[in-house]
Amino acid sequence: MLYANPDVADFLREHYVLHWWSVRDVPQMTIDFGGGRTLERTITGNSAHYVLDATGRPVDVLPGLYGPQEFLKQVGFGRGLVDMEEAELARWHQRRLRDAMTVLRPMLSASRDHEVSADEALALVTPGLGPTAPVAMLAQRLTVSKAAIEVPPLESLRAANPDRQGLSDEEWVLLSGYRYEGVDLNGQALMRRENPDLSEAEFGVLLRQFQAALVGDTVRNELGLHSVVHRWFAAAPPASLEALNDRVYTELFLTPFSDPWMGMLESGTYTGLERGGVVAP
């Protein structure tokens, strides 16, 4: 959807050397309803855009999905970061973190009837690991547009932790006012090709829901996850792209490489299935 936007495609082609890096397979779930009817869904999955200089040094990370206009703004910033020394780069990330807090803190302070600190604001817009929800469930809720598809099958397997102390839906709506953008005609055409059986009315509902989810993704990722990235870079430069990538997937996306089952395999749960329903090489 993002790369279908002509402005994004042209900007990346002209100003970046692009490289795709697949770091892990995306888990898939297949539900067989019988009679030849199956439902297939991915159950987690996220992506990040890393901005590197000519030596491969990371200078920024755009975590998760962005709307086209906000994405262009951020990769535009990235062009100027590659020439910065470490101290200047750290100061830039510190300024960006302060900018995010100027948006977050007043709104959250007003809605919660007390002065919200920067640490509290950041905690509210980045989900914590709940004591009962599987990692896969929390990880999937990080991505609004994908969660609309992927969370229902996960919830059918196990209920999510309802108390994560995050923002309310109303607070996200307020934040979304800062980052509204729709899906362009190229993106709409792509969605139409992927859903040829929908009526015009049904497609209109699908488009409106996806646009709302895209706003949610952009706000959460830029004001939440990207703010965490700014804090990391302001404190110390990452040792390497590999180290930074591991930290992104472990601490931001909640899908650590150390757990191939993403928290969904628990040794203490009886399933009634041979070997607990686990098939492994």
C-alpha positions in Angstrom: 0.0 0.0 0.0 2.8 2.4 0.9 4.9 1.7 -2.1 1.9 2.0 -4.4 1.9 5.7 -3.7 3.7 7.4 -6.6 5.2 10.2 -4.4 6.7 7.6 -2.1 8.0 5.4 -4.9 9.6 8.3 -6.7 11.2 9.8 -3.6 12.7 6.4 -2.5 14.0 5.7 -6.0 15.7 9.1 -6.3 17.2 9.5 -2.8 17.7 6.0 -1.3 19.5 2.8 -2.1 16.8 0.3 -1.2 17.4 -3.2 0.3 14.9 -5.7 1.6 15.9 -7.8 4.6 13.5 -10.6 5.8 14.5 -11.4 9.4 12.0 -14.1 10.2 9.1 -16.0 8.6 5.6 -14.5 9.4 3.5 -17.1 11.3 0.3 -18.2 9.6 -2.9 -19.7 11.0 -5.2 -21.9 9.0 -8.7 -22.7 10.4 -10.4 -25.6 8.6 -14.2 -25.3 8.9 -14.9 -28.5 6.9 -16.7 -28.8 3.6 -13.7 -27.2 1.7 -13.9 -24.0 3.7 -10.7 -22.7 5.3 -9.7 -19.3 6.7 -6.0 -18.3 6.4 -4.5 -15.4 8.2 -1.1 -14.2 9.3 -1.1 -13.9 13.1 1.8 -11.5 13.7 4.2 -9.6 11.6 5.7 -6.2 11.5 8.3 -4.3 9.6 10.7 -1.4 10.1 12.5 1.0 7.7 16.1 1.5 8.8 18.0 4.6 7.6 21.7 3.8 7.1 24.6 6.0 6.0 27.1 4.9 3.4 29.1 2.8 5.9 26.0 0.9 7.1 25.7 2.9 10.4 22.0 3.2 11.5 20.9 6.7 12.0 17.1 6.2 12.4 14.3 3.6 12.4 10.7 4.0 11.2 9.0 1.3 13.1 5.8 -0.3 11.6 3.4 1.0 9.0 3.1 4.7 8.2 0.7 6.7 6.0 2.4 8.0 2.8 2.6 11.7 3.8 4.1 11.1 7.3 6.4 8.5 5.8 7.7 11.0 3.2 8.3 13.5 6.0 10.3 11.0 8.0 12.5 9.7 5.2 13.0 13.3 4.2 14.6 13.9 7.6 16.7 10.8 7.1 18.5 12.3 4.2 20.1 14.8 6.5 21.0 12.4 9.3 23.5 10.4 7.3 26.1 13.2 7.4 25.8 13.8 11.2 28.4 12.9 13.7 27.3 10.8 16.7 26.9 13.8 19.1 24.9 15.8 16.6 22.7 12.8 15.7 22.0 12.2 19.4 21.0 15.9 19.9 18.7 15.6 16.8 16.9 12.6 18.3 16.6 14.3 21.6 14.9 17.3 20.0 12.5 15.0 18.1 11.6 13.3 21.4 10.8 16.7 22.9 8.7 17.5 19.9 6.6 14.4 20.4 6.2 15.2 24.1 4.8 18.6 23.3 2.0 16.9 21.4 1.4 14.0 23.9 1.8 15.6 27.3 -0.8 18.4 27.1 -3.5 16.1 25.6 -2.9 13.3 28.1 -2.6 15.7 31.1 -6.0 17.2 30.2 -7.7 13.8 29.7 -6.3 12.4 32.9 -6.6 15.4 35.2 -3.0 15.4 36.3 0.3 16.6 34.9 1.6 13.7 32.8 5.4 13.3 32.7 7.4 12.4 29.6 8.0 8.9 31.0 4.3 8.4 31.7 3.3 9.7 28.3 5.7 7.4 26.6 4.4 4.4 28.6 0.8 5.2 27.7 1.4 5.2 23.9 3.6 2.1 23.9 2.0 -1.2 25.1 3.5 -3.1 28.0 3.8 -6.8 28.2 0.7 -8.0 30.2 0.9 -10.9 32.6 -1.7 -13.1 30.8 -1.7 -12.2 27.1 0.5 -14.2 24.8 3.3 -12.2 23.2 1.7 -12.7 19.8 -1.5 -11.0 21.0 0.2 -7.9 22.3 2.5 -7.8 19.3 -0.4 -7.8 16.9 -2.3 -5.0 18.7 0.7 -2.8 17.9 -0.4 -2.7 14.3 -3.9 -1.3 13.9 -4.6 -2.1 10.3 -3.2 -5.6 10.5 -4.8 -6.2 13.9 -8.3 -5.8 12.4 -7.6 -8.9 10.4 -5.3 -10.9 12.7 -6.5 -10.3 16.2 -9.9 -12.0 16.0 -8.4 -15.5 15.2 -5.9 -15.0 18.1 -8.7 -14.0 20.5 -10.6 -17.2 19.5 -7.6 -19.1 20.8 -7.1 -17.1 24.0 -8.5 -14.0 25.5 -6.3 -10.9 25.5 -5.3 -9.2 28.7 -7.9 -6.4 29.0 -5.9 -4.1 31.3 -2.7 -2.9 29.7 -3.0 0.7 31.0 -2.7 2.2 27.5 -4.6 5.0 25.9 -8.4 4.8 25.5 -10.0 4.8 22.1 -11.1 8.4 22.6 -7.5 9.5 23.3 -6.3 7.9 20.2 -9.0 9.7 18.2 -7.8 13.0 19.6 -4.2 12.1 18.6 -5.3 11.0 15.2 -6.4 14.5 14.4 -2.7 15.4 14.0 -2.0 12.8 11.4 -5.0 12.3 9.2 -4.6 11.1 5.6 -6.5 8.9 3.2 -5.6 6.2 0.7 -4.6 7.6 -2.7 -6.2 6.4 -5.9 -3.3 3.9 -6.6 -3.8 2.4 -3.2 -7.5 2.2 -3.7 -7.0 0.4 -7.0 -4.7 -2.1 -5.4 -7.3 -2.8 -2.7 -10.0 -3.2 -5.3 -7.9 -5.7 -7.3 -7.4 -7.7 -4.1 -11.1 -7.7 -3.2 -12.9 -8.2 -6.6 -16.0 -9.8 -5.1 -17.1 -6.9 -2.9 -19.9 -4.6 -4.0 -19.3 -0.9 -4.2 -21.0 -0.4 -0.9 -19.0 -3.1 0.8 -15.7 -1.8 -0.7 -16.6 1.7 0.6 -16.9 0.3 4.1 -13.6 -1.6 3.7 -11.8 1.5 2.5 -13.1 3.7 5.3 -12.1 1.2 8.0 -8.7 0.7 6.5 -8.1 4.5 6.3 -9.1 4.9 9.9 -6.7 2.0 10.8 -3.9 3.6 8.8 -4.3 6.8 10.8 -4.1 4.7 14.0 -0.9 3.0 12.8 0.7 6.3 11.8 0.0 8.0 15.2 1.0 5.0 17.3 4.2 4.4 15.4 5.3 8.0 15.1 4.3 9.4 18.5 4.8 6.1 20.4 7.3 3.6 18.9 9.4 6.2 17.1 9.7 8.2 20.3 11.2 5.2 22.0 13.7 5.0 19.1 14.6 8.7 19.6 15.3 7.9 23.2 17.6 5.1 22.3 19.6 7.1 19.8 19.8 10.1 22.2 21.2 7.9 24.9 23.8 6.0 22.8 24.2 5.0 19.2 23.4 1.4 18.4 26.4 -0.9 18.2 25.3 -2.3 14.8 22.3 -2.7 12.5 21.9 -6.3 13.8 21.9 -5.2 17.4 19.4 -2.5 16.7 17.2 -4.8 14.7 17.2 -7.3 17.6 16.2 -4.5 20.0 13.4 -3.3 17.7 11.8 -6.7 17.4 12.3 -7.6 21.1 11.3 -4.3 22.8 9.1 -2.5 20.3 7.4 -5.3 18.3 7.4 -7.8 21.2 8.4 -10.6 19.0 11.9 -11.6 20.2 13.9 -13.9 18.1 14.7 -16.0 21.2 11.1 -17.3 21.2 10.2 -19.0 18.0 6.6 -19.6 19.3 6.1 -15.9 20.1 4.6 -16.7 23.6 1.9 -18.9 22.2 3.4 -22.2 23.3 3.1 -22.8 27.1 4.4 -26.0 28.7 1.8 -25.9 31.5 -1.3 -25.9 29.2 -3.1 -29.2 28.5 -4.6 -29.3 25.0 -5.8 -32.9 24.6 -3.7 -33.2 21.5 -0.7 -35.4 20.9 2.5 -33.5 21.8 0.3 -30.5 22.6 -0.5 -30.0 18.9 3.2 -29.0 18.2 4.8 -30.0 15.0 8.4 -29.1 14.7 11.4 -30.3 12.5 
